[in-house]
Amino acid sequence: MAAADLNFDGRDEIITGAGPGGGPHVRIFDQTGKVMGQFFAYNKNFRGGVSVAAGDVDGDGRDEIITGAGPGGGPHVRIFDRKGKVKEQFFAYNKNFRGGVNVAAADLNFDGRDEIITGAGPGGGPHVRIFSKTGVILNEFFGYDQNFRGGVNVSAIKVKIKK
């Protein structure tokens, strides 16, 4: 789940992704639970679910929706506009890996654009990578002992300082 002001009304919308067993269905809700939009991030027959995040990866002042295929899918990361149109995509790890990928976003280097943070899903090591919007690896590390094969969840927090 993620939150972002996708319609520029000053209030965050809630972005959900179906868990394992569900399709890669992404839905966008307002604060009352009204569906504002929805799309399938990957083939609608895929049943591994989808990880979601939101961030302004291109620095245009508008958050994009970032998805990662769930378990059973490759480590496929996609970036969508608020209407569900694919803007960018890449594989975060070896494309043959089938544990899926968890996603988060934050401006880690203070350049005005959010970076994409990934964690390998179950079966993969606790490998964390940080990417540009085009899939260029900016940094990587292991969140736990690299022999651990339970995958790793990633999350980030944005802190806004008002002056």
DSSP file (Angstrom, degrees, kcal/mol; ACC not computed):
  #  RESIDUE AA STRUCTURE BP1 BP2  ACC     N-H-->O    O-->H-N    N-H-->O    O-->H-N    TCO  KAPPA ALPHA  PHI   PSI    X-CA   Y-CA   Z-CA
    1    1 A M              0   0    0      0, 0.0     2,-0.3     0, 0.0    15,-0.2   0.000 360.0 360.0 360.0 147.7    0.0    0.0    0.0
    2    2 A A  E     -A   15   0A   0     13,-2.4    13,-3.2    51,-0.1     2,-0.4  -0.923 360.0-142.0-145.5 168.8    1.1    3.5   -0.7
    3    3 A A  E     +A   14   0A   0     -2,-0.3     2,-0.3    11,-0.2    11,-0.2  -1.000  27.9 148.4-138.8 139.5   -0.3    7.1   -0.5
    4    4 A A  E     -A   13   0A   0      9,-1.8     9,-3.6    -2,-0.4     2,-1.5  -0.967  52.2-107.6-163.9 152.0    0.2   10.0   -2.9
    5    5 A D        +     0   0    0      7,-0.3    58,-0.4    -2,-0.3     3,-0.3  -0.683  47.4 163.1 -85.1  88.8   -1.6   13.1   -4.1
    6    6 A L  S    S+     0   0    0     -2,-1.5    -1,-0.2     1,-0.2    76,-0.1   0.709  71.3  43.6 -83.8 -21.7   -2.3   11.8   -7.6
    7    7 A N  S    S-     0   0    0      4,-0.3    -1,-0.2    -3,-0.2    -2,-0.1   0.291 105.5-121.0-109.8  10.3   -5.0   14.2   -8.6
    8    8 A F  S    S+     0   0    0     -3,-0.3     4,-0.1     1,-0.1    -2,-0.1   0.804  72.4 128.3  60.7  36.5   -3.4   17.4   -7.1
    9    9 A D  S    S-     0   0    0      2,-0.4    -1,-0.1     0, 0.0     3,-0.1   0.352  83.5-104.9-100.0   5.3   -6.2   18.2   -4.7
   10   10 A G  S    S+     0   0    0      1,-0.2     2,-0.4    -5,-0.1    -5,-0.1   0.430  93.5  95.9  87.5  -1.1   -3.8   18.5   -1.7
   11   11 A R  S    S-     0   0    0     -7,-0.1    -2,-0.4     0, 0.0    -4,-0.3  -0.972  75.7-116.0-124.8 138.6   -5.0   15.2   -0.2
   12   12 A D        -     0   0    0     -2,-0.4    -7,-0.3    -7,-0.2     2,-0.2  -0.424  21.3-144.1 -70.9 142.4   -3.3   11.8   -0.7
   13   13 A E  E     -A    4   0A   0     -9,-3.6    -9,-1.8    -2,-0.1     2,-0.5  -0.665  21.4-116.3 -94.6 161.5   -5.0    9.0   -2.4
   14   14 A I  E     -AB   3  29A   0     15,-2.7    15,-2.9    -2,-0.2     2,-0.5  -0.884  24.8-160.8-104.1 127.5   -4.5    5.4   -1.2
   15   15 A I  E     -AB   2  28A   0    -13,-3.2   -13,-2.4    -2,-0.5     2,-0.3  -0.935  11.0-173.0-111.7 124.3   -2.9    3.0   -3.7
   16   16 A T  E     - B   0  27A   0     11,-2.8    11,-2.0    -2,-0.5     2,-0.4  -0.869  11.9-162.1-118.5 151.9   -3.3   -0.7   -3.1
   17   17 A G  E     - B   0  26A   0     -2,-0.3     9,-0.2     9,-0.2    35,-0.1  -0.999  30.4-111.0-129.3 134.0   -1.8   -3.8   -4.7
   18   18 A A        -     0   0    0      7,-1.7    32,-3.0    -2,-0.4     3,-0.1  -0.309  34.4-127.3 -62.0 143.7   -3.3   -7.3   -4.4
   19   19 A G    >   -     0   0    0     30,-0.3     3,-2.4     1,-0.2    30,-0.2  -0.210  48.8 -52.1 -81.9 178.1   -1.3   -9.7   -2.4
   20   20 A P  T 3  S+     0   0    0      0, 0.0    28,-0.2     0, 0.0    -1,-0.2  -0.242 129.5  36.7 -53.1 137.1   -0.2  -13.2   -3.4
   21   21 A G  T 3  S+     0   0    0     26,-3.1     2,-0.2     1,-0.5    27,-0.2   0.052 106.3  86.6 101.2 -22.2   -3.1  -15.2   -4.7
   22   22 A G  S <  S-     0   0    0     -3,-2.4    27,-1.4     1,-0.1    -1,-0.5  -0.647  85.8-101.4-102.3 164.1   -4.6  -12.1   -6.3
   23   23 A G        -     0   0    0     -2,-0.2     2,-2.0    25,-0.2    -5,-0.2  -0.189  48.6 -86.9 -72.9 175.4   -3.8  -10.7   -9.7
   24   24 A P  S    S+     0   0    0      0, 0.0    17,-2.9     0, 0.0     2,-0.5  -0.278  72.0 159.3 -81.0  53.8   -1.5   -7.7  -10.2
   25   25 A H  E     - C   0  40A   0     -2,-2.0    -7,-1.7    15,-0.2     2,-0.5  -0.687  23.6-167.0 -88.1 121.3   -4.5   -5.4   -9.6
   26   26 A V  E     -BC  17  39A   0     13,-3.2    13,-2.3    -2,-0.5     2,-0.4  -0.920   8.0-174.7-107.3 130.8   -3.6   -1.9   -8.6
   27   27 A R  E     -BC  16  38A   0    -11,-2.0   -11,-2.8    -2,-0.5     2,-0.5  -0.963  14.0-151.7-128.2 146.5   -6.5    0.3   -7.3
   28   28 A I  E     -BC  15  37A   0      9,-3.0     8,-3.8    -2,-0.4     9,-1.3  -0.972  18.8-176.6-119.3 126.6   -6.5    4.0   -6.3
   29   29 A F  E     -BC  14  35A   0    -15,-2.9   -15,-2.7    -2,-0.5     6,-0.2  -0.877  21.1-132.5-121.4 151.1   -9.0    5.2   -3.6
   30   30 A D    >   -     0   0    0      4,-2.1     3,-1.6    -2,-0.3   -17,-0.1  -0.344  49.1 -86.1 -85.0-177.5   -9.9    8.5   -2.1
   31   31 A Q  T 3  S+     0   0    0      1,-0.3   -18,-0.1     2,-0.1    -1,-0.0   0.666 128.4  55.5 -67.7 -16.3  -10.2    8.9    1.6
   32   32 A T  T 3  S-     0   0    0      2,-0.1    -1,-0.3     0, 0.0     3,-0.1   0.500 121.0-103.6 -92.8  -4.5  -13.8    7.8    1.6
   33   33 A G  S <  S+     0   0    0     -3,-1.6     2,-0.3     1,-0.3    -2,-0.1   0.477  70.8 148.0  94.7   3.7  -13.0    4.5   -0.1
   34   34 A K        -     0   0    0      1,-0.1    -4,-2.1     2,-0.0     2,-0.4  -0.573  53.9-116.7 -73.2 131.3  -14.3    5.6   -3.5
   35   35 A V  E     +C   29   0A   0     -2,-0.3    -6,-0.3    -6,-0.2     3,-0.1  -0.561  34.1 177.5 -71.1 122.6  -12.3    4.0   -6.4
   36   36 A M  E     -     0   0A   0     -8,-3.8     2,-0.3    -2,-0.4    -7,-0.2   0.645  64.5 -23.0 -98.4 -21.0  -10.6    6.7   -8.3
   37   37 A G  E     -C   28   0A   0     -9,-1.3    -9,-3.0     2,-0.0    -1,-0.4  -0.952  56.3-169.2-178.7 163.2   -8.8    4.4  -10.8
   38   38 A Q  E     +C   27   0A   0     -2,-0.3     2,-0.3   -11,-0.2   -11,-0.2  -0.976   9.4 162.3-163.2 154.3   -7.5    0.9  -11.3
   39   39 A F  E     -C   26   0A   0    -13,-2.3   -13,-3.2    -2,-0.3     2,-0.5  -0.972  40.1-103.6-164.4 165.0   -5.3   -1.1  -13.7
   40   40 A F  E     -C   25   0A   0     -2,-0.3   -15,-0.2   -15,-0.2     4,-0.1  -0.891  22.0-159.7 -97.8 125.0   -3.4   -4.4  -13.9
   41   41 A A  S    S+     0   0    0    -17,-2.9     2,-0.2    -2,-0.5    -1,-0.1   0.764  76.5   5.3 -75.9 -25.7    0.4   -3.8  -13.5
   42   42 A Y  S    S-     0   0    0    -18,-0.4     8,-0.0     1,-0.1   -19,-0.0  -0.688 118.9 -32.3-139.5-170.5    1.3   -7.1  -15.3
   43   43 A N    >   -     0   0    0     -2,-0.2     3,-2.1     1,-0.2    -1,-0.1  -0.306  57.6-133.0 -53.1 127.6   -0.6   -9.9  -17.1
   44   44 A K  T 3  S+     0   0    0      1,-0.3    -1,-0.2   -21,-0.1   -19,-0.1   0.670 103.3  61.3 -63.7 -15.9   -4.0  -10.1  -15.4
   45   45 A N  T 3  S+     0   0    0    -22,-0.1    -1,-0.3   -21,-0.1     2,-0.2   0.598  77.5 107.1 -85.1 -11.7   -3.7  -13.9  -15.1
   46   46 A F    <   -     0   0    0     -3,-2.1     3,-0.2     1,-0.1    -4,-0.1  -0.490  51.7-167.6 -66.3 134.7   -0.6  -13.7  -12.9
   47   47 A R        +     0   0    0     -2,-0.2   -26,-3.1   -24,-0.2   -24,-0.1   0.108  60.5  94.4-115.5  20.7   -1.5  -14.6   -9.4
   48   48 A G  S    S-     0   0    0      1,-0.3   -25,-0.2   -28,-0.2    -1,-0.1   0.483  82.4-132.3 -90.1  -2.5    1.5  -13.5   -7.4
   49   49 A G        -     0   0    0    -27,-1.4    21,-2.0    -3,-0.2     2,-0.3  -0.272  19.5 -95.2  79.9-171.9    0.2  -10.1   -6.4
   50   50 A V  E     -D   69   0B   0    -32,-3.0     2,-0.3    19,-0.2    19,-0.2  -0.989  14.3-138.5-152.7 136.3    1.9   -6.8   -6.7
   51   51 A S  E     -D   68   0B   0     17,-2.9    17,-2.0    50,-0.4     2,-0.3  -0.763  28.5-160.4 -90.6 140.4    4.0   -4.5   -4.5
   52   52 A V  E     +D   67   0B   0     -2,-0.3     2,-0.3    15,-0.2    15,-0.2  -0.934  19.3 161.2-127.7 150.3    3.2   -0.8   -4.8
   53   53 A A  E     -D   66   0B   0     13,-2.1    13,-2.8    -2,-0.3     2,-0.4  -0.923  22.4-141.0-148.8 170.3    5.0    2.4   -4.0
   54   54 A A  E     +D   65   0B   0     -2,-0.3     2,-0.3    11,-0.2    11,-0.2  -0.999  30.7 139.8-139.6 142.2    4.6    6.1   -5.1
   55   55 A G  E     -D   64   0B   0      9,-1.9     9,-3.2    -2,-0.4     2,-1.4  -0.948  55.8-104.7-173.4 156.2    7.2    8.7   -5.8
   56   56 A D        +     0   0    0      7,-0.3    58,-2.9    -2,-0.3     3,-0.5  -0.685  45.6 166.2 -88.2  84.9    8.2   11.5   -8.1
   57   57 A V  S    S+     0   0    0     -2,-1.4    76,-0.4    56,-0.3    -1,-0.2   0.658  72.0  44.3 -80.6 -15.7   10.9    9.7  -10.0
   58   58 A D  S    S-     0   0    0      4,-0.3    -1,-0.2    -3,-0.1    55,-0.1   0.417 104.6-120.6-109.9   2.0   11.2   12.2  -12.8
   59   59 A G  S    S+     0   0    0     -3,-0.5    -2,-0.1     3,-0.1    54,-0.1   0.690  73.7 126.2  73.8  18.9   11.2   15.4  -10.8
   60   60 A D  S    S-     0   0    0      2,-0.3     3,-0.1     1,-0.0    -1,-0.1   0.404  83.9-106.6 -90.2   4.0    8.1   16.9  -12.4
   61   61 A G  S    S+     0   0    0     51,-0.2     2,-0.4     1,-0.2    -5,-0.1   0.473  90.9 102.8  86.8   1.6    6.3   17.5   -9.1
   62   62 A R  S    S-     0   0    0     -7,-0.0    -4,-0.3   -55,-0.0    -2,-0.3  -0.971  70.8-124.7-121.2 130.7    3.9   14.6   -9.7
   63   63 A D        -     0   0    0     -2,-0.4    -7,-0.3   -58,-0.4     2,-0.2  -0.496  21.2-151.9 -73.0 139.8    4.1   11.2   -8.1
   64   64 A E  E     -D   55   0B   0     -9,-3.2    -9,-1.9    -2,-0.2     2,-0.5  -0.653  19.8-114.0 -98.8 164.2    4.3    8.1  -10.2
   65   65 A I  E     -DE  54  80B   0     15,-2.4    15,-3.3    -2,-0.2     2,-0.4  -0.898  29.8-161.0-100.8 128.3    3.0    4.7   -9.2
   66   66 A I  E     -DE  53  79B   0    -13,-2.8   -13,-2.1    -2,-0.5     2,-0.3  -0.920   8.9-171.3-113.0 133.5    5.8    2.1   -8.9
   67   67 A T  E     -DE  52  78B   0     11,-2.8    11,-1.9    -2,-0.4     2,-0.4  -0.915  13.4-164.0-126.6 152.8    5.1   -1.7   -8.9
   68   68 A G  E     -DE  51  77B   0    -17,-2.0   -17,-2.9    -2,-0.3     9,-0.2  -1.000  30.9-114.1-131.0 132.8    7.0   -4.9   -8.3
   69   69 A A  E     -D   50   0B   0      7,-1.7    32,-2.7    -2,-0.4   -19,-0.2  -0.375  35.8-127.6 -63.7 141.3    5.7   -8.3   -9.4
   70   70 A G    >   -     0   0    0    -21,-2.0     3,-2.1    30,-0.3   -21,-0.2  -0.074  49.1 -43.9 -80.6-175.8    5.0  -10.6   -6.5
   71   71 A P  T 3  S+     0   0    0      0, 0.0    28,-0.2     0, 0.0    -1,-0.2  -0.196 128.6  32.9 -53.2 136.8    6.2  -14.1   -5.8
   72   72 A G  T 3  S+     0   0    0     26,-3.3     2,-0.2     1,-0.5    27,-0.2   0.115 106.3  89.6  98.6 -19.0    6.1  -16.3   -8.9
   73   73 A G  S <  S-     0   0    0     -3,-2.1    27,-1.3    25,-0.2    -1,-0.5  -0.666  85.3-100.4-103.4 162.8    6.9  -13.4  -11.1
   74   74 A G        -     0   0    0     -2,-0.2     2,-2.2    25,-0.1    -5,-0.2  -0.210  49.4 -87.7 -70.4 172.5   10.2  -12.1  -12.1
   75   75 A P  S    S+     0   0    0      0, 0.0    17,-2.9     0, 0.0     2,-0.5  -0.286  70.3 162.4 -79.8  55.0   11.7   -9.1  -10.4
   76   76 A H  E     - F   0  91B   0     -2,-2.2    -7,-1.7    15,-0.2     2,-0.4  -0.668  20.6-167.5 -86.5 119.6    9.9   -6.8  -12.8
   77   77 A V  E     -EF  68  90B   0     13,-3.3    13,-2.3    -2,-0.5     2,-0.4  -0.901   6.3-175.6-106.9 133.4    9.6   -3.1  -11.8
   78   78 A R  E     -EF  67  89B   0    -11,-1.9   -11,-2.8    -2,-0.4     2,-0.5  -0.968  15.4-150.9-128.8 147.7    7.3   -0.8  -13.7
   79   79 A I  E     -EF  66  88B   0      9,-2.8     8,-3.9    -2,-0.4     9,-1.3  -0.977  20.9-174.9-117.8 127.3    6.6    2.9  -13.3
   80   80 A F  E     -EF  65  86B   0    -15,-3.3   -15,-2.4    -2,-0.5     6,-0.2  -0.847  24.0-123.1-119.8 153.1    3.1    4.2  -14.2
   81   81 A D    >   -     0   0    0      4,-2.2     3,-1.9    -2,-0.3   -17,-0.1  -0.329  50.8 -87.5 -78.9 178.5    1.5    7.6  -14.5
   82   82 A R  T 3  S+     0   0    0      1,-0.3    -1,-0.1   -19,-0.2   -76,-0.1   0.656 128.5  55.2 -67.0 -14.4   -1.6    8.1  -12.4
   83   83 A K  T 3  S-     0   0    0      2,-0.1    -1,-0.3   -46,-0.1   -45,-0.1   0.413 122.5-100.3 -98.1   1.0   -3.8    6.7  -15.1
   84   84 A G  S <  S+     0   0    0     -3,-1.9     2,-0.5     1,-0.3    -2,-0.1   0.657  72.3 144.4  92.0  16.6   -2.0    3.4  -15.4
   85   85 A K        -     0   0    0    -46,-0.0    -4,-2.2     1,-0.0    -1,-0.3  -0.784  54.1-116.8 -89.8 129.1    0.2    4.1  -18.5
   86   86 A V  E     +F   80   0B   0     -2,-0.5    -6,-0.3    -6,-0.2     3,-0.1  -0.459  36.9 171.1 -66.7 128.5    3.6    2.5  -18.3
   87   87 A K  E     -     0   0B   0     -8,-3.9     2,-0.3     1,-0.4    -7,-0.2   0.745  66.3  -5.9-104.4 -37.6    6.4    5.2  -18.3
   88   88 A E  E     -F   79   0B   0     -9,-1.3    -9,-2.8     2,-0.0    -1,-0.4  -0.963  60.8-176.8-151.2 160.8    9.5    3.0  -17.6
   89   89 A Q  E     +F   78   0B   0     -2,-0.3     2,-0.3   -11,-0.2   -11,-0.2  -0.968   9.0 155.8-161.0 153.1   10.2   -0.6  -16.7
   90   90 A F  E     -F   77   0B   0    -13,-2.3   -13,-3.3    -2,-0.3     2,-0.5  -0.973  42.6-100.4-165.4 166.7   13.2   -2.8  -15.8
   91   91 A F  E     -F   76   0B   0     -2,-0.3   -15,-0.2   -15,-0.2     4,-0.1  -0.890  22.4-159.5 -98.8 126.8   14.3   -6.0  -14.0
   92   92 A A  S    S+     0   0    0    -17,-2.9     2,-0.2    -2,-0.5    -1,-0.1   0.758  76.3   6.7 -77.8 -25.5   15.7   -5.3  -10.5
   93   93 A Y  S    S-     0   0    0    -18,-0.4     8,-0.0     1,-0.1   -19,-0.0  -0.711 118.2 -34.6-139.2-172.6   17.5   -8.6  -10.3
   94   94 A N    >   -     0   0    0     -2,-0.2     3,-2.1     1,-0.2    -1,-0.1  -0.297  57.6-132.6 -52.4 127.9   18.2  -11.6  -12.6
   95   95 A K  T 3  S+     0   0    0      1,-0.3    -1,-0.2   -21,-0.1   -19,-0.1   0.669 103.6  62.2 -64.1 -15.0   15.1  -11.8  -14.8
   96   96 A N  T 3  S+     0   0    0    -22,-0.1    -1,-0.3   -21,-0.1     2,-0.2   0.608  76.9 107.2 -84.0 -12.3   14.9  -15.6  -14.2
   97   97 A F    <   -     0   0    0     -3,-2.1     3,-0.2     1,-0.1    -4,-0.1  -0.485  51.5-168.3 -65.7 134.1   14.5  -15.1  -10.4
   98   98 A R        +     0   0    0     -2,-0.2   -26,-3.3   -24,-0.2   -25,-0.2   0.143  61.0  93.6-115.1  18.3   10.9  -15.9   -9.5
   99   99 A G  S    S-     0   0    0      1,-0.3   -25,-0.1   -28,-0.2    -1,-0.1   0.498  84.1-131.8 -87.8  -3.3   10.6  -14.6   -5.9
  100  100 A G        -     0   0    0    -27,-1.3    21,-2.1    -3,-0.2     2,-0.3  -0.252  18.4 -95.4  80.6-174.1    9.2  -11.3   -7.0
  101  101 A V  E     -G  120   0C   0    -32,-2.7   -50,-0.4    19,-0.2     2,-0.3  -0.993  17.9-142.6-149.5 136.3   10.4   -7.9   -5.9
  102  102 A N  E     -G  119   0C   0     17,-2.9    17,-2.0    -2,-0.3     2,-0.3  -0.772  25.0-155.9 -97.4 145.7    9.3   -5.4   -3.2
  103  103 A V  E     +G  118   0C   0     -2,-0.3     2,-0.3    15,-0.2    15,-0.2  -0.904  21.8 160.7-128.9 152.3    9.4   -1.7   -4.0
  104  104 A A  E     -G  117   0C   0     13,-1.9    13,-2.7    -2,-0.3     2,-0.3  -0.918  19.7-146.9-151.0 171.8    9.6    1.7   -2.2
  105  105 A A  E     +G  116   0C   0     -2,-0.3     2,-0.3    11,-0.2    11,-0.2  -0.995  24.4 145.5-149.7 143.6   10.6    5.2   -3.2
  106  106 A A  E     -G  115   0C   0      9,-1.7     9,-3.2    -2,-0.3     2,-1.6  -0.938  53.8-103.4-167.8 154.2   12.3    8.2   -1.7
  107  107 A D    >   +     0   0    0      7,-0.3     3,-0.5    -2,-0.3     7,-0.2  -0.663  47.8 167.1 -83.8  86.8   14.7   11.0   -2.7
  108  108 A L  T 3  S+     0   0    0     -2,-1.6    -1,-0.2     1,-0.2     6,-0.1   0.743  72.7  40.2 -78.0 -25.1   17.8    9.5   -1.1
  109  109 A N  T 3  S-     0   0    0      4,-0.3    -1,-0.2    -3,-0.2    -2,-0.1   0.273 104.7-121.2-110.7  11.4   20.3   11.8   -2.7
  110  110 A F  S <  S+     0   0    0     -3,-0.5     4,-0.1     1,-0.1    -2,-0.1   0.828  70.6 131.0  56.7  38.7   18.4   15.1   -2.5
  111  111 A D  S    S-     0   0    0      2,-0.4    -1,-0.1     0, 0.0     3,-0.1   0.355  82.2-103.1 -99.9   5.6   18.3   15.7   -6.2
  112  112 A G  S    S+     0   0    0      1,-0.2     2,-0.4    -5,-0.1   -51,-0.2   0.468  95.9  93.1  87.7   1.3   14.6   16.4   -6.4
  113  113 A R  S    S-     0   0    0    -55,-0.1    -2,-0.4   -54,-0.1    -4,-0.3  -0.991  75.9-121.7-127.5 136.0   13.8   13.0   -7.9
  114  114 A D        -     0   0    0    -58,-2.9    -7,-0.3    -2,-0.4     2,-0.2  -0.534  22.9-139.5 -74.4 139.4   12.8    9.9   -5.9
  115  115 A E  E     -G  106   0C   0     -9,-3.2    -9,-1.7    -2,-0.2     2,-0.5  -0.622  18.8-116.9 -89.9 158.1   15.0    6.9   -6.3
  116  116 A I  E     -GH 105 131C   0     15,-2.4    15,-3.1    -2,-0.2     2,-0.5  -0.867  25.8-159.7 -99.5 126.7   13.4    3.4   -6.5
  117  117 A I  E     -GH 104 130C   0    -13,-2.7   -13,-1.9    -2,-0.5     2,-0.3  -0.906  11.4-171.1-107.9 130.4   14.3    1.0   -3.7
  118  118 A T  E     -GH 103 129C   0     11,-2.8    11,-1.9    -2,-0.5     2,-0.4  -0.915  13.8-166.0-124.6 151.0   13.9   -2.7   -4.2
  119  119 A G  E     -GH 102 128C   0    -17,-2.0   -17,-2.9    -2,-0.3     9,-0.2  -1.000  30.8-114.6-130.9 131.8   14.1   -5.8   -2.1
  120  120 A A  E     -G  101   0C   0      7,-1.6    32,-2.5    -2,-0.4   -19,-0.2  -0.362  35.1-125.9 -63.0 142.4   14.3   -9.3   -3.5
  121  121 A G    >   -     0   0    0    -21,-2.1     3,-2.0    30,-0.3   -21,-0.2  -0.058  51.4 -42.3 -78.8-175.1   11.3  -11.4   -2.7
  122  122 A P  T 3  S+     0   0    0      0, 0.0    28,-0.2     0, 0.0    -1,-0.2  -0.172 128.7  31.2 -53.2 138.3   11.2  -14.9   -1.0
  123  123 A G  T 3  S+     0   0    0     26,-2.6     2,-0.2     1,-0.4    27,-0.2   0.127 104.5  93.5  96.3 -18.9   13.9  -17.2   -2.2
  124  124 A G  S <  S-     0   0    0     -3,-2.0    27,-1.6     1,-0.1    -1,-0.4  -0.654  83.7-101.4 -99.9 160.6   16.3  -14.4   -2.8
  125  125 A G        -     0   0    0     -2,-0.2     2,-2.1    25,-0.1    -5,-0.2  -0.177  49.4 -87.0 -68.5 173.6   18.9  -13.0   -0.5
  126  126 A P  S    S+     0   0    0      0, 0.0    17,-3.1     0, 0.0     2,-0.5  -0.253  70.9 162.2 -80.0  53.0   18.2   -9.8    1.4
  127  127 A H  E     - I   0 142C   0     -2,-2.1    -7,-1.6    15,-0.2     2,-0.5  -0.647  19.6-169.5 -84.1 118.4   19.5   -7.9   -1.5
  128  128 A V  E     -HI 119 141C   0     13,-3.2    13,-2.4    -2,-0.5     2,-0.3  -0.910   5.9-176.4-108.0 132.6   18.5   -4.2   -1.5
  129  129 A R  E     -HI 118 140C   0    -11,-1.9   -11,-2.8    -2,-0.5     2,-0.5  -0.952  17.2-149.0-128.5 151.1   19.1   -2.1   -4.6
  130  130 A I  E     -HI 117 139C   0      9,-2.8     8,-3.7    -2,-0.3     9,-1.3  -0.983  24.9-175.6-119.9 127.4   18.6    1.6   -5.3
  131  131 A F  E     -HI 116 137C   0    -15,-3.1   -15,-2.4    -2,-0.5     6,-0.2  -0.833  26.5-124.6-123.3 155.5   17.8    2.6   -8.9
  132  132 A S    >   -     0   0    0      4,-2.1     3,-1.6    -2,-0.3   -17,-0.1  -0.385  51.0 -92.6 -78.6 174.1   17.2    5.6  -11.0
  133  133 A K  T 3  S+     0   0    0    -76,-0.4   -54,-0.1     1,-0.3   -75,-0.1   0.737 127.0  54.4 -64.4 -21.8   13.9    5.7  -12.9
  134  134 A T  T 3  S-     0   0    0    -46,-0.1    -1,-0.3     2,-0.1   -45,-0.1   0.399 124.1 -98.5 -94.5   3.4   15.5    4.1  -15.9
  135  135 A G  S <  S+     0   0    0     -3,-1.6     2,-0.4     1,-0.3    -2,-0.1   0.599  70.2 149.6  93.3  11.4   16.8    1.1  -14.0
  136  136 A V        -     0   0    0      1,-0.1    -4,-2.1     2,-0.0     2,-0.4  -0.676  50.1-122.7 -77.3 127.2   20.4    2.3  -13.5
  137  137 A I  E     +I  131   0C   0     -2,-0.4    -6,-0.3    -6,-0.2     3,-0.1  -0.592  33.4 175.2 -73.4 122.6   21.8    0.8  -10.2
  138  138 A L  E     -     0   0C   0     -8,-3.7     2,-0.3    -2,-0.4    -7,-0.2   0.725  65.9 -16.0 -97.6 -28.8   22.9    3.7   -7.9
  139  139 A N  E     -I  130   0C   0     -9,-1.3    -9,-2.8     2,-0.0    -1,-0.4  -0.967  59.3-170.7-166.6 161.4   23.7    1.6   -4.9
  140  140 A E  E     +I  129   0C   0     -2,-0.3     2,-0.3   -11,-0.2   -11,-0.2  -0.980  10.9 156.5-159.6 154.2   23.2   -1.9   -3.4
  141  141 A F  E     -I  128   0C   0    -13,-2.4   -13,-3.2    -2,-0.3     2,-0.5  -0.965  42.5 -96.7-164.9 170.2   23.7   -3.8   -0.2
  142  142 A F  E     -I  127   0C   0     -2,-0.3   -15,-0.2   -15,-0.2     4,-0.1  -0.899  20.3-157.6-101.3 127.0   22.5   -6.7    1.9
  143  143 A G  S    S+     0   0    0    -17,-3.1     2,-0.2    -2,-0.5    -1,-0.1   0.721  79.4   4.1 -74.2 -22.1   20.0   -5.9    4.6
  144  144 A Y  S    S-     0   0    0    -18,-0.4     8,-0.0     4,-0.1   -19,-0.0  -0.778 116.7 -38.0-144.2-174.8   20.8   -9.1    6.5
  145  145 A D    >   -     0   0    0     -2,-0.2     3,-2.2     1,-0.2    -2,-0.1  -0.325  58.5-129.0 -52.9 129.5   23.3  -12.0    6.2
  146  146 A Q  T 3  S+     0   0    0      1,-0.3    -1,-0.2   -21,-0.1   -19,-0.1   0.615 104.6  65.1 -65.6 -10.4   23.5  -12.7    2.5
  147  147 A N  T 3  S+     0   0    0    -22,-0.1    -1,-0.3   -21,-0.1     2,-0.2   0.629  76.6 105.8 -82.6 -14.1   22.8  -16.4    3.1
  148  148 A F    <   -     0   0    0     -3,-2.2     3,-0.2     1,-0.1    -4,-0.1  -0.470  50.9-170.8 -65.4 133.5   19.3  -15.6    4.3
  149  149 A R        +     0   0    0     -2,-0.2   -26,-2.6   -24,-0.2   -24,-0.1   0.081  57.6  97.9-117.9  22.7   16.8  -16.6    1.7
  150  150 A G  S    S-     0   0    0      1,-0.3   -25,-0.1   -28,-0.2    -1,-0.1   0.407  83.7-127.3 -89.4   3.0   13.6  -15.1    3.0
  151  151 A G        -     0   0    0    -27,-1.6     2,-0.3    -3,-0.2    -1,-0.3  -0.257  23.4 -98.6  77.2-173.3   13.8  -12.0    0.9
  152  152 A V        -     0   0    0    -32,-2.5     2,-0.3   -27,-0.2   -50,-0.3  -0.976  16.9-139.0-151.2 133.7   13.5   -8.5    2.3
  153  153 A N        -     0   0    0     -2,-0.3     2,-0.3   -52,-0.1   -33,-0.1  -0.702  23.0-156.5 -87.4 144.7   10.7   -5.9    2.6
  154  154 A V        +     0   0    0     -2,-0.3     2,-0.3   -35,-0.1   -51,-0.1  -0.920  17.4 165.5-123.9 151.1   11.6   -2.3    1.9
  155  155 A S        -     0   0    0     -2,-0.3     2,-0.3   -51,-0.1   -51,-0.1  -0.974  11.5-165.4-155.4 157.7   10.0    0.9    3.0
  156  156 A A        -     0   0    0     -2,-0.3     2,-0.4   -51,-0.1   -51,-0.1  -0.985   9.9-144.5-146.6 154.9   11.0    4.6    3.0
  157  157 A I        -     0   0    0     -2,-0.3     2,-0.5     2,-0.0    -2,-0.0  -0.969   9.9-143.7-123.1 139.5    9.6    7.7    4.7
  158  158 A K        -     0   0    0     -2,-0.4     2,-0.6   -52,-0.1   -52,-0.0  -0.885  12.5-160.5-101.9 129.1    9.6   11.2    3.3
  159  159 A V        -     0   0    0     -2,-0.5     2,-0.5     2,-0.0    -2,-0.0  -0.945   3.0-165.5-111.6 121.4   10.2   14.0    5.7
  160  160 A K        -     0   0    0     -2,-0.6     2,-0.6     2,-0.0    -2,-0.0  -0.927   6.4-155.1-107.9 124.6    9.0   17.5    4.7
  161  161 A I        -     0   0    0     -2,-0.5     2,-0.4     2,-0.0    -2,-0.0  -0.874   6.4-151.4-101.9 120.4   10.4   20.4    6.7
  162  162 A K              0   0    0     -2,-0.6    -2,-0.0     1,-0.1     0, 0.0  -0.766 360.0 360.0 -91.3 133.7    8.3   23.5    6.7
  163  163 A K              0   0    0     -2,-0.4    -1,-0.1     0, 0.0    -2,-0.0   0.405 360.0 360.0 -99.2 360.0   10.1   26.8    7.1
